[in-house]
Amino acid sequence: MEECINDKLIVKYKTPYKTSEGKVEYKSEYVINWLSHPINDGFTKTEDNVSEKFKEHNKSIDDWSVKLKIKNTFDFIQFVKNKAPINN
């Protein structure tokens, strides 16, 4: 695991969880840095790009839960770019 952390393949991040009451709570834990995966083609540069990917998977971006997922995805992208740059 230490090697994965050093290589930025996994990063510690405040991960959002939906509670049974429909609220969102955050837990700090290790997550996969999917931006470091070779299949990532740079589509995640803007929030609009993230929204388009959700649309491609037949997700209604007008739904509050999807909007929250889009925001969380974009926040993760910004976190990785600013705090945990990928080693190339």
LUMVO-933632 format. One record per residue (C-alpha): residue number from 1; z, x, y; residue in three letters; chain. Coordinates in steps of 0.1 Angstrom, whole numbers, plus 5000, padded with zeros to 4 digits. Each point is the difference from the previous one (the first is absolute). Layout:
BEGIN
+-----+------+------+------+-----+---+
|   k |   zz |   xx |   yy |   r | c |
+-----+------+------+------+-----+---+
| NUM |    Z |    X |    Y | ALA | A |
...
+-----+------+------+------+-----+---+
end
This chain:
BEGIN
+-----+------+------+------+-----+---+
|   k |   zz |   xx |   yy |   r | c |
+-----+------+------+------+-----+---+
|   1 | 5000 | 5000 | 5000 | MET | A |
|   2 | 5008 | 5029 | 5024 | GLU | A |
|   3 | 4964 | 5012 | 4997 | GLU | A |
|   4 | 4986 | 4966 | 5008 | CYS | A |
|   5 | 5023 | 4999 | 5031 | ILE | A |
|   6 | 4989 | 5034 | 5011 | ASN | A |
|   7 | 4964 | 4991 | 4995 | ASP | A |
|   8 | 5005 | 4968 | 5020 | LYS | A |
|   9 | 4989 | 4979 | 4970 | LEU | A |
|  10 | 5031 | 4980 | 5004 | ILE | A |
|  11 | 5019 | 4994 | 5032 | VAL | A |
|  12 | 5033 | 4984 | 5010 | LYS | A |
|  13 | 4993 | 4969 | 5019 | TYR | A |
|  14 | 5018 | 4968 | 5011 | LYS | A |
|  15 | 4984 | 4976 | 4976 | THR | A |
|  16 | 5000 | 4963 | 5009 | PRO | A |
|  17 | 5012 | 4974 | 4975 | TYR | A |
|  18 | 4999 | 4962 | 5004 | LYS | A |
|  19 | 5034 | 4985 | 4992 | THR | A |
|  20 | 5005 | 4967 | 4982 | SER | A |
|  21 | 5007 | 4984 | 5034 | GLU | A |
|  22 | 4965 | 5010 | 5012 | GLY | A |
|  23 | 5013 | 5028 | 5022 | LYS | A |
|  24 | 4990 | 5036 | 5000 | VAL | A |
|  25 | 5024 | 5028 | 4992 | GLU | A |
|  26 | 4992 | 5038 | 4999 | TYR | A |
|  27 | 5012 | 5026 | 4974 | LYS | A |
|  28 | 4994 | 5037 | 5004 | SER | A |
|  29 | 4984 | 5013 | 4969 | GLU | A |
|  30 | 4972 | 5022 | 4986 | TYR | A |
|  31 | 4965 | 4984 | 5000 | VAL | A |
|  32 | 4966 | 5012 | 4989 | ILE | A |
|  33 | 4980 | 5014 | 5029 | ASN | A |
|  34 | 4968 | 4982 | 4990 | TRP | A |
|  35 | 4983 | 5016 | 5031 | LEU | A |
|  36 | 5001 | 5033 | 4982 | SER | A |
|  37 | 4979 | 4986 | 4971 | HIS | A |
|  38 | 4964 | 5012 | 4999 | PRO | A |
|  39 | 4987 | 4965 | 4998 | ILE | A |
|  40 | 5013 | 4993 | 5036 | ASN | A |
|  41 | 4968 | 5001 | 5020 | ASP | A |
|  42 | 5015 | 4998 | 5035 | GLY | A |
|  43 | 4997 | 4962 | 5002 | PHE | A |
|  44 | 5036 | 4998 | 5012 | THR | A |
|  45 | 4995 | 5014 | 5035 | LYS | A |
|  46 | 5008 | 4968 | 5019 | THR | A |
|  47 | 5019 | 4968 | 4995 | GLU | A |
|  48 | 4966 | 4982 | 5001 | ASP | A |
|  49 | 4988 | 5021 | 4971 | ASN | A |
|  50 | 5031 | 4990 | 4980 | VAL | A |
|  51 | 4995 | 4964 | 5008 | SER | A |
|  52 | 4964 | 5002 | 4988 | GLU | A |
|  53 | 5012 | 5014 | 4966 | LYS | A |
|  54 | 5023 | 4970 | 4996 | PHE | A |
|  55 | 4971 | 4977 | 5008 | LYS | A |
|  56 | 4978 | 5017 | 4974 | GLU | A |
|  57 | 5027 | 4990 | 4974 | HIS | A |
|  58 | 4998 | 4964 | 5011 | ASN | A |
|  59 | 5033 | 5001 | 5019 | LYS | A |
|  60 | 5004 | 4976 | 5029 | SER | A |
|  61 | 5010 | 5023 | 5029 | ILE | A |
|  62 | 5014 | 4970 | 5018 | ASP | A |
|  63 | 5028 | 4995 | 4975 | ASP | A |
|  64 | 5033 | 5015 | 5014 | TRP | A |
|  65 | 5008 | 5018 | 4967 | SER | A |
|  66 | 4965 | 5017 | 5001 | VAL | A |
|  67 | 5005 | 5009 | 5037 | LYS | A |
|  68 | 5033 | 5016 | 4990 | LEU | A |
|  69 | 4983 | 5020 | 4972 | LYS | A |
|  70 | 4972 | 5011 | 5023 | ILE | A |
|  71 | 5026 | 5012 | 5026 | LYS | A |
|  72 | 5021 | 5017 | 4973 | ASN | A |
|  73 | 4969 | 5017 | 4987 | THR | A |
|  74 | 4989 | 5012 | 5034 | PHE | A |
|  75 | 5036 | 5012 | 5008 | ASP | A |
|  76 | 5000 | 5020 | 4968 | PHE | A |
|  77 | 4966 | 5016 | 5009 | ILE | A |
|  78 | 5014 | 5010 | 5035 | GLN | A |
|  79 | 5032 | 5013 | 4984 | PHE | A |
|  80 | 4980 | 5022 | 4976 | VAL | A |
|  81 | 4977 | 5013 | 5027 | LYS | A |
|  82 | 5028 | 5008 | 5024 | ASN | A |
|  83 | 5029 | 5010 | 4978 | LYS | A |
|  84 | 4986 | 5011 | 4967 | ALA | A |
|  85 | 4965 | 5015 | 5004 | PRO | A |
|  86 | 4982 | 5005 | 4969 | ILE | A |
|  87 | 4996 | 5036 | 4987 | ASN | A |
|  88 | 4963 | 5008 | 4996 | ASN | A |
+-----+------+------+------+-----+---+
end
